[in-house]
Amino acid sequence: MNPVKKNCHTLAISGALFALMVSAQAQTPASEATKELPPVTLEAFNVSAAKTQSYQAESVQMGAFRDMNPVDVPLTINVLTKEVLEAQNARGLFDALKNTAGVTQSQLTGATYNNLAIRGIVIENRGNYRLNGSLPIINLADIALENKERVEVLKGTASLYYGFVPPSGVINLVTKRATPDPITTLTFTANSAGAYGGAIDVGRRFGAEGKYGLRVNAASNKEETGIDNFAGDRSFASLAADWRITQKLTFRADVEHLKKNVTEQAAITLPAAVAGVVTPPPLPPNTQNIGGSWMRYDAFMTNWWTRLDYLISPQWTVFVEAGNAETNRNRIYAPFTFTNITTGAGALKINYYPGQDYRNSNYRGEIFGRFLTGPIRHDVSFGLTGNTRRSDAPQQGSVNFSQNYYNPVPVPVLATTTTTITHVPTRILDFAYYATDRMSAFKERVQLIVGVRDTDYISTTATTNYVTKGQTQPMFSASFKPTADTSIYTSYLRGLEAGGNAPIGTVNAGSVLPPLTSTQYEVGSKAKLFGGLLLQLGVYQIERPSAFTDPATNTFVPNGLARFRGLELFASGEIAKNVSLIVSGQTLDARQTKALNATTLNKTPEGTARYTGSGFVEWATPVKDLSLSVGTYYVGRRPVNNTDQGYIGGYTTYSAGLRYRLKLGNISYSVRLNCDNLTDKNAWAVSGASLLGVTAPRLAKLSLSANF
């Protein structure tokens, strides 16, 4: 049967079953049916004002599931609260996301920014990262955590709300806002590699009944990572404002700016295959950088976002929002290629990329309402949204420098060999209407969510132009809640994403392939246990088109269909009054099931680990105000390319930490000491795009905060 027809049949049958259920309920006494409809309220935005601190989130703030309890979300969603981020002294995006199953590094080691994959699918750096549930921010400089309340990860396909994004998942970063109580925190940070810096966090409410709120965060750091020939600095500032204009009208705005100028570590290119087998080179020291400190990654990022909410009536509310994200970088990037793996001889190809510019703009309007049809409660939303993504990634030649992998020599400052700058402009526009209806009955024990999005898409480059009208993405889920704190669910989604970009070096470099359509099925269960632990178990299957570079023509072209099938476990929260934990695990079977390139058929996509897992536990000891923590993180072996010609091994790293609080006079202090990669594990951590990277060296991190 045609998949679309099959899915329509599924929706029709499920709808009929739901109608039959409601008909049966209608035969029960009226007193058992829903009589009162809970009023709609403006979306809460004092997320920092939670009554309790916990590793478990009480609600999520992304997509069609805003303000919903995680138990009611019919997909895998992992929330990393500020308590988790603070306990681990998280400094970067991977520091946070390593706590979720299936997250691995891809192509880069993270010295400049974190390039990541979820469930074996690379996260698109210009579409899959969102600020406050909406604005697509650009992960090509750094994503600051200083002003973030929490990080949310919605796994899998998310096109219903977010449009053209890969089905890896959407990363949402929720900003801190002013709380009812004043906040003034000064923080000093340092690490064992020689980095140091400071940060300030100030929050205040003003006016009658605190109708105005401001939250300011700022930081400045000297950057050191423990690798050779590395130097740099970083600064960040943000402002979050809110205004309760009336009881029915609220306004919010955020602006953040980051500047980062650091050394980009030289990459290691895979050796060529010998008799069809790729053997990774011997591991270098995890502190080694065979490039020069002058090979800089100089970038800045500015994001702004505004939103206006209006309560039309006790049953209807509407909001409009708009935002813009911009990242600009000057990059000197140098991959090392072997000429003789035995002696270590090879060359650095030093590439110059001046003035690369990336811009996203986004606007959205949405109306939300709640009403009854007989005993069925409907929570409905209707919206329209537009996204524009523009980029220009200029290239200015390259120069080669002879280097030795085993005995590297200093690299002198070298200028590019050409004054010619080649521009590679692209523009992607998608405009869409969407609607969702969350239907519930039997006192919300049975829930059905249906949604649809209709999208127009335009993709333009110097060599290609795609216009797609009326692309439809449906979403369907059904949930049964045996109790208020447990759920069993099934869901189906279809998503769209922009076609892949032809990589540098191909005949059609810079061009974009036509849009791709993926499908996802998921079945799972969620439960709150022990009064404070959220447990999630999900089984999923994602089918997604893939692409490859045809060696016969050196052209980037579609390849066929890849299937990602896995089981995932996630637990977060408190198992006792003094013990908090976050645990995750995943087993993933990824295969290229259809392929124009026969060498990839039934092979595992590059960089995809079959097994990943993590665990972090914090214990509030009997010693007053002293907490201890330990963590472990595992990534299984991964193929180095899409034809599985070689593998890099799995590895496990460990962390440990302590926190001590004390009060002197009217000032409260918090001292945190954490150590990442406690055993200084040296292993291949990164594989992708024919590149390799090693684990970061052991790093001790200190922070001292004073709260006034």
C-alpha positions in Angstrom: 0.0 0.0 0.0 1.2 3.5 -0.7 2.6 4.9 2.6 0.6 8.1 2.4 -2.7 6.1 1.9 -1.6 3.7 4.6 -1.1 6.6 7.1 -4.5 8.1 6.1 -6.1 4.8 6.8 -4.4 4.7 10.2 -5.6 8.2 11.1 -9.1 7.3 9.9 -9.2 4.1 11.9 -7.8 5.8 15.1 -10.3 8.6 14.7 -13.2 6.1 14.4 -12.0 4.3 17.5 -11.8 7.5 19.5 -15.3 8.5 18.3 -16.5 5.1 19.4 -14.9 5.5 22.8 -16.6 8.9 23.2 -19.9 7.5 22.2 -19.6 4.9 24.9 -18.7 7.5 27.4 -21.7 9.5 26.4 -23.9 6.7 27.8 -22.5 7.3 31.3 -24.1 9.7 33.8 -23.4 13.4 33.1 -21.7 13.7 36.4 -18.8 11.6 35.1 -18.3 13.7 32.0 -16.2 16.8 32.0 -18.3 19.7 33.3 -15.9 22.5 33.9 -13.3 23.7 31.4 -10.0 24.9 32.9 -9.4 28.5 31.9 -6.5 29.4 29.5 -3.7 31.4 31.1 -0.9 33.4 29.6 2.2 31.2 29.2 4.3 31.3 32.4 7.6 33.0 32.0 9.0 33.1 35.5 10.6 29.7 35.0 13.4 30.6 37.4 10.9 31.0 40.2 10.2 27.3 40.7 9.4 26.4 44.3 11.8 23.5 44.3 15.1 22.8 42.7 15.2 19.5 40.8 16.8 17.5 38.0 13.2 16.9 36.8 11.2 19.5 34.9 7.5 20.0 35.6 6.8 21.4 32.1 8.4 21.9 28.7 8.6 25.0 26.6 8.9 23.9 23.0 6.9 23.4 19.8 3.3 22.3 20.0 3.9 21.1 23.6 4.4 24.4 25.4 3.6 24.3 29.1 2.8 20.6 28.9 3.9 18.1 31.5 6.6 15.8 30.1 4.4 12.8 30.9 1.8 14.1 28.4 4.3 14.7 25.5 3.9 11.7 23.1 7.6 11.8 22.0 11.0 11.4 23.7 11.9 14.7 25.3 14.8 15.2 27.6 15.1 18.3 29.8 18.4 19.4 31.4 17.5 21.8 34.2 19.8 24.5 35.6 20.5 22.3 38.6 22.1 19.7 36.3 24.1 22.3 34.4 25.3 23.9 37.6 26.2 20.6 39.3 28.4 19.7 36.3 29.9 23.2 35.9 28.7 23.0 32.2 30.6 25.4 30.0 29.5 24.3 26.5 26.7 22.7 24.6 28.2 19.2 24.7 28.7 19.5 28.4 25.0 19.7 28.7 23.9 17.3 25.9 26.3 14.5 26.9 23.7 13.7 29.5 21.2 12.5 26.8 21.3 9.2 25.0 22.4 9.1 21.4 24.2 12.4 21.4 27.7 12.2 19.9 30.3 14.6 18.5 30.7 14.9 14.7 33.5 16.2 12.6 34.8 18.7 15.2 36.3 18.2 18.7 34.5 21.2 20.2 37.4 23.6 20.8 35.6 26.2 18.6 32.0 25.1 18.7 30.1 21.8 19.2 29.0 19.9 16.0 26.7 17.2 17.2 24.6 14.3 16.1 21.5 12.7 17.7 20.4 9.1 16.9 23.1 9.0 14.2 21.7 12.1 12.4 23.8 15.3 12.4 22.0 18.3 13.9 21.7 21.1 11.4 23.5 24.1 12.9 21.2 26.7 11.4 17.8 25.2 12.0 17.7 22.7 14.8 18.8 25.0 17.7 16.0 27.3 19.0 15.8 30.1 21.5 12.8 30.1 23.8 11.0 27.5 21.7 11.0 29.5 18.5 13.9 31.5 17.1 16.3 29.4 15.0 19.7 30.4 16.3 23.0 29.6 14.6 25.4 27.2 16.2 28.6 28.2 14.4 30.3 30.3 17.1 29.3 29.1 20.5 26.1 28.8 22.4 26.3 30.4 25.8 24.9 28.8 28.9 25.3 31.7 31.3 21.8 33.1 30.6 20.1 29.7 30.1 17.6 28.4 32.5 17.6 24.9 31.0 18.2 23.0 27.8 15.4 20.9 26.2 15.9 18.1 23.6 12.9 17.0 21.6 14.2 13.9 19.8 13.3 13.0 16.2 11.1 14.7 13.6 9.8 18.2 14.6 8.7 19.6 11.3 5.1 20.2 12.4 6.2 23.3 14.4 9.7 23.9 13.2 9.5 23.4 9.4 12.5 22.2 7.4 14.8 20.6 10.0 16.5 17.2 10.0 14.8 14.4 12.1 17.7 14.3 14.6 15.9 16.5 17.1 15.4 20.1 18.1 17.6 21.7 20.9 15.7 24.4 22.8 17.4 26.9 25.1 15.2 28.7 27.6 16.6 32.0 28.9 16.6 33.1 32.5 14.1 35.8 33.5 13.6 38.1 36.5 12.1 36.3 39.5 10.0 37.8 42.3 13.1 37.8 44.5 16.1 40.0 43.5 19.1 38.1 42.1 22.7 39.3 42.2 25.4 36.7 41.6 29.1 37.2 40.9 31.1 34.2 39.7 34.8 33.6 39.2 35.8 30.6 37.0 39.1 28.9 36.2 40.4 25.6 35.0 43.6 23.5 35.2 44.7 24.5 31.7 45.0 28.1 32.7 41.7 29.6 31.7 40.0 32.1 34.0 37.2 34.6 33.9 34.2 36.1 35.6 30.5 36.5 35.2 27.6 38.5 36.6 23.9 37.6 36.8 21.5 40.3 38.0 17.7 40.1 38.0 15.1 42.6 39.3 11.4 43.3 39.1 10.1 46.9 39.2 6.9 48.8 39.3 3.6 48.0 41.0 3.3 44.2 41.7 6.6 43.7 39.8 5.1 44.4 36.4 8.5 45.0 34.9 11.4 42.5 34.9 15.0 42.6 33.8 17.7 39.9 33.8 21.2 40.8 32.8 24.0 38.3 32.3 27.6 39.1 31.3 30.8 37.1 31.2 34.4 37.5 30.0 37.0 34.7 29.8 40.5 33.9 28.8 40.1 30.5 27.0 42.4 27.5 27.5 41.5 23.9 26.8 44.7 22.0 27.6 45.7 21.3 24.0 48.9 22.6 22.4 49.2 25.9 20.5 45.9 27.1 21.7 44.9 30.6 22.9 41.9 32.8 22.8 39.3 34.8 24.6 35.5 35.0 24.8 32.9 37.6 26.0 29.2 37.4 26.3 26.3 39.7 27.4 22.5 39.3 27.4 19.4 41.1 28.5 16.0 39.5 29.1 13.0 41.8 29.7 9.4 41.3 30.4 6.4 43.6 31.0 3.0 42.7 32.3 1.3 45.5 30.4 -2.2 44.5 31.8 -3.6 41.4 33.3 -4.3 40.2 29.8 -1.3 41.5 27.9 2.4 40.6 28.4 5.6 41.4 26.5 8.9 39.6 26.5 12.2 40.3 24.7 15.7 38.8 24.7 18.9 40.0 23.2 22.3 38.3 23.5 25.7 38.9 22.0 28.8 36.7 22.0 32.3 37.2 20.7 34.8 34.4 20.6 38.4 34.5 19.1 40.3 31.2 19.6 42.6 28.8 17.9 41.0 26.2 15.8 42.7 22.8 16.3 44.0 21.2 13.1 41.8 18.3 12.0 43.0 14.8 11.1 41.9 13.4 7.7 41.3 9.7 7.4 44.0 7.7 5.7 43.1 6.2 2.3 41.7 2.8 2.1 44.1 -0.1 1.5 42.5 -3.2 -0.1 39.1 -1.8 0.8 40.0 -1.2 4.5 40.5 2.1 6.3 42.8 1.8 9.3 42.7 4.8 11.6 46.2 6.1 12.4 47.7 5.6 15.9 46.1 7.8 18.5 48.0 11.1 19.0 48.4 12.5 22.5 45.1 14.1 23.4 46.9 17.4 24.0 48.5 17.5 20.5 47.6 20.2 18.0 49.7 20.0 14.9 48.5 23.4 13.7 49.6 26.9 14.8 48.0 29.1 17.4 47.6 31.8 14.7 45.0 29.6 12.9 42.1 31.5 14.4 38.4 31.1 14.6 37.2 34.6 15.1 33.4 34.8 15.4 30.6 36.9 16.9 26.9 36.1 17.3 23.9 38.4 18.0 20.4 37.1 18.6 17.2 39.0 19.4 13.6 37.8 20.0 10.4 39.5 21.0 7.0 38.1 21.9 3.6 39.7 22.7 0.8 37.5 24.4 -2.8 38.6 24.7 -5.6 36.8 26.7 -8.7 37.2 24.5 -11.0 35.4 26.9 -10.9 32.7 29.6 -10.8 30.2 26.7 -8.6 31.9 24.0 -5.2 33.5 23.8 -3.0 34.7 21.0 0.6 35.6 20.6 2.9 37.1 17.9 6.7 36.9 17.9 9.6 37.8 15.8 13.4 37.4 16.0 16.7 37.5 14.2 19.9 35.5 14.6 23.2 36.5 13.0 26.6 34.9 13.2 29.8 36.1 11.4 33.1 34.4 11.4 36.7 34.6 10.0 38.1 31.1 9.9 41.5 29.6 9.2 40.9 25.8 9.0 43.7 23.3 8.5 43.0 19.5 8.0 46.1 17.3 8.0 46.4 14.6 5.2 48.9 11.7 5.3 51.3 11.0 2.6 53.0 8.2 4.5 51.2 6.9 7.6 54.3 4.8 8.6 56.6 7.9 8.9 53.8 10.3 9.8 54.6 12.5 6.8 51.9 14.7 5.4 50.6 18.2 4.9 48.4 20.7 6.4 46.1 22.3 3.9 45.5 25.8 5.4 42.2 27.1 4.2 41.1 30.8 4.5 37.4 31.7 5.0 37.0 35.5 5.5 33.8 37.1 6.5 31.4 34.1 6.5 28.0 35.5 7.3 24.9 33.6 8.4 21.5 35.1 9.1 18.1 33.7 10.2 14.9 35.7 10.6 11.7 34.2 12.0 8.2 35.4 12.7 5.1 33.5 14.0 1.5 34.2 15.0 -0.5 31.6 16.9 -4.0 31.5 18.5 -4.7 28.9 21.2 -8.1 27.9 22.5 -9.9 25.4 24.7 -13.5 24.1 24.3 -15.7 21.1 24.8 -17.6 19.0 22.3 -19.7 16.8 24.5 -17.4 15.1 26.9 -14.3 15.8 24.8 -11.9 18.6 25.7 -10.1 20.2 22.8 -6.9 22.2 23.2 -6.4 23.7 19.7 -3.8 26.0 18.1 -3.7 27.6 14.7 -0.6 29.4 13.5 1.4 30.8 10.6 5.1 31.1 10.5 7.9 32.3 8.2 11.6 31.5 8.3 14.3 33.0 6.1 17.9 31.6 6.2 20.6 33.4 4.3 24.3 32.6 4.2 27.4 33.6 2.4 30.5 31.5 3.1 33.4 33.2 1.2 36.6 31.2 0.4 40.0 32.7 -0.2 42.3 30.0 -1.3 44.6 27.8 0.7 48.3 27.1 1.2 50.0 23.8 2.0 52.6 23.2 4.8 54.6 20.0 5.3 54.0 18.6 8.7 54.7 15.3 10.6 52.0 13.6 12.5 54.4 11.9 15.0 56.9 14.8 15.3 55.1 18.0 14.5 57.1 21.2 13.9 56.0 24.8 14.6 53.9 26.3 11.8 55.0 29.8 10.8 52.3 32.4 9.9 51.5 31.9 6.3 49.4 34.1 4.0 46.9 32.9 1.5 48.2 32.5 -2.0 45.4 34.5 -3.7 43.5 37.7 -3.3 40.4 36.3 -5.0 37.4 35.7 -2.7 34.8 33.3 -3.9 31.3 33.9 -2.5 28.9 31.0 -1.9 25.5 32.6 -1.2 22.4 30.6 -0.3 18.8 31.6 0.6 16.1 29.3 2.1 12.6 30.5 2.7 9.7 28.5 4.1 6.3 29.9 4.9 3.6 27.7 6.6 0.2 27.3 8.2 -0.3 24.7 10.9 -3.0 23.5 13.2 -3.1 21.0 16.1 -5.9 19.6 18.2 -5.2 17.8 21.5 -8.3 15.9 22.4 -8.8 14.4 25.8 -11.5 12.4 27.6 -12.1 10.2 30.6 -10.6 12.9 32.8 -7.7 13.3 30.4 -6.8 9.6 30.8 -7.2 9.2 27.0 -5.6 11.8 24.7 -5.4 12.1 21.0 -3.3 14.7 19.2 -3.6 15.4 15.5 -1.8 18.1 13.6 -0.9 19.2 10.1 1.4 21.8 8.5 1.2 23.1 5.0 4.5 24.6 3.7 5.8 26.6 0.8 9.6 26.3 0.3 12.1 28.1 -1.8 15.8 27.3 -1.9 18.2 29.4 -4.0 21.9 29.1 -4.6 24.2 30.3 -7.3 23.6 27.1 -9.2 20.2 25.8 -8.0 16.7 27.0 -7.4 14.0 24.8 -5.9 10.4 26.0 -5.4 8.0 23.6 -3.6 4.4 24.4 -2.9 1.9 22.9 -0.6 4.2 20.3 1.2 2.1 18.7 4.0 3.4 17.2 7.2 0.9 15.4 9.4 1.3 14.4 13.0 -0.7 11.9 15.0 -0.4 10.5 18.5 -2.6 8.6 20.9 -1.9 8.3 24.7 -3.4 6.4 27.5 -2.8 7.4 31.1 -3.4 4.6 33.6 -2.7 7.2 36.4 -2.1 11.0 36.4 1.7 10.3 36.5 2.0 7.6 33.9 1.4 7.4 30.2 1.6 4.9 27.3 1.7 6.5 23.8 2.2 5.9 20.1 2.9 8.6 17.5 3.5 9.0 13.8 5.1 12.1 12.2 6.2 13.1 8.7 8.9 15.7 8.4 10.7 17.8 5.8 14.2 19.1 5.7 16.4 21.1 3.3 18.4 19.0 0.9 22.1 18.5 1.8 24.7 21.0 0.8 27.3 19.8 -1.6 30.7 19.8 0.3 33.8 21.8 -0.7 35.8 19.9 -3.4 32.8 18.5 -5.3 31.9 19.6 -8.8 28.6 21.1 -7.5 30.1 22.5 -4.3 27.7 25.0 -2.6 24.6 23.7 -4.3 21.6 22.4 -2.3 19.7 19.2 -3.1 15.9 19.1 -3.3 13.9 19.0 -0.1 13.8 15.6 1.7 10.9 13.9 3.4 11.3 11.6 6.4 8.9 9.6 8.5 8.9 8.6 12.2 7.1 6.1 14.3 7.4 5.9 18.1 5.9 3.9 20.9 6.8 4.6 24.5 5.9 5.0 28.1 6.6 7.5 30.8 6.1 7.5 34.6 6.9 9.6 37.6 8.3 7.4 40.4 9.2 8.0 44.0 7.5 11.4 43.9 10.4 13.0 42.0 11.9 10.8 39.3 10.7 10.9 35.7 11.3 7.7 33.7 10.9 7.6 29.9 11.2 4.5 27.6 10.7 4.9 23.9 11.1 2.7 20.8 11.4 4.6 17.5 12.0 4.2 13.8 13.0 7.0 11.4 13.3 6.7 7.7 15.3 9.4 6.0 16.7 10.1 2.5 20.5 10.3 2.3 23.1 11.6 -0.1 26.6 10.8 -1.2 29.4 12.1 -3.4 29.5 10.0 -6.5 33.2 9.1 -7.0 32.7 8.7 -10.8 31.7 12.3 -11.3 32.7 13.9 -8.0 29.2 15.2 -7.7 27.0 15.3 -4.5 23.8 13.5 -5.3 20.9 11.7 -3.6 21.6 8.1 -2.5 18.5 6.4 -1.3 16.9 5.8 2.1 18.5 5.3 5.6 16.6 3.7 8.5 17.3 4.5 12.2 15.6 2.1 14.6 16.3 2.3 18.3 15.3 1.9 21.9 16.0 4.7 24.4 15.8 5.1 28.2 16.0 8.4 30.1 15.5 9.0 33.8 15.9 12.3 35.7 15.0 13.6 39.1 15.3 12.6 42.7 15.2 9.0 44.0 15.6 10.2 47.6 15.6 13.5 49.4 19.4 13.8 49.2 20.1 11.9 45.9 19.5 13.4 42.4 20.4 11.6 39.1 20.1 11.8 35.4 20.6 8.5 33.5 20.3 7.7 29.8 20.9 4.8 27.4 20.3 3.9 23.8 20.7 1.0 21.4 20.4 2.0 17.8 20.3 -0.1 14.6 21.0 2.3 11.7 21.1 1.0 8.1 21.2 2.3 4.5 18.2 0.3 3.3 18.0 1.7 -0.3 21.1 3.0 -2.1 22.1 4.2 -5.5 25.6 3.8 -4.3 25.7 0.0 -3.8 28.7 0.1 -1.6 26.6 1.8 1.1 23.7 -0.7 1.0 23.0 -2.2 4.4 25.9 -0.3 5.9 25.7 1.8 9.0 26.0 5.6 8.4 29.4 7.1 9.4 29.9 8.1 13.0 26.8 6.2 14.3 27.3 4.3 17.5 25.1 1.3 18.2 25.3 1.8 22.0 25.5 5.1 24.0 24.9 5.7 27.6 25.5 8.1 30.5 24.9 8.5 34.2 25.3 11.3 36.7 24.5 11.2 40.4 24.7 14.0 43.0 24.6 13.2 46.7 23.9 15.8 49.4 26.1 14.3 52.1 25.4 14.3 55.9 28.0 17.1 56.1 26.0 20.2 56.0 26.0 22.1 52.6 28.5 19.6 51.0 27.4 17.6 47.9 29.5 15.1 45.9 28.8 13.9 42.3 30.1 11.3 39.9 29.4 10.7 36.2 30.1 8.2 33.5 29.7 8.6 29.7 30.0 5.8 27.1 30.0 5.9 23.3 30.3 2.6 21.3 32.4 1.9 18.3 31.5 3.8 15.1 32.2 3.4 11.3 34.5 5.9 9.9 32.6 6.3 6.6 29.3 5.3 5.0 30.8 2.2 3.5 31.9 0.8 6.9 35.5 0.3 5.7 36.8 0.9 9.2 35.8 1.6 12.7 37.0 3.7 15.7 36.6 2.0 19.0 34.2 2.8 21.9 35.3 4.6 25.0 34.1 5.6 28.5 35.0 8.8 30.4 34.3 9.6 34.0 33.7 12.8 35.9 33.6 13.8 39.6 32.7 16.9 41.5 31.9 18.6 44.7 29.9 21.6 45.8 30.2 23.4 49.2 27.9 26.3 50.3 28.6 28.7 53.1 27.4 32.0 54.3 29.5 34.9 55.6 27.6 37.9 56.8 24.8 38.6 54.3 26.6 36.9 51.4 26.1 33.3 50.4 29.0 31.5 48.6 29.0 28.4 46.5 32.2 26.7 45.6 32.2 24.0 42.8 35.1 21.8 41.7 34.6 19.4 38.9 36.9 17.2 36.9 36.0 16.0 33.3 37.7 12.9 31.8 38.9 12.0 35.3 41.2 9.2 34.0 42.5 11.2 31.1 41.1 8.8 28.6 42.7 9.1 25.2 40.4 7.8 22.4 38.9 8.7 19.1 35.9 10.7 20.0 34.9 12.1 16.6 34.3 10.6 13.2 32.6 12.2 10.2 33.1 13.9 6.9 36.4 11.9 6.5 37.8 13.5 9.7 38.9 12.2 13.1 39.2 13.9 16.5 40.3 12.7 20.0 38.8 13.1 23.4 39.6 16.3 25.3 42.3 16.0 27.9 41.5 15.8 31.7 40.3 19.2 32.8 39.6 20.4 36.4 37.1 23.3 36.6 36.6 25.7 39.5 33.8 28.2 40.1 33.2 30.4 43.1 29.9 32.3 43.2 28.8 34.9 45.6 25.1 35.7 46.0 24.1 39.0 47.5 
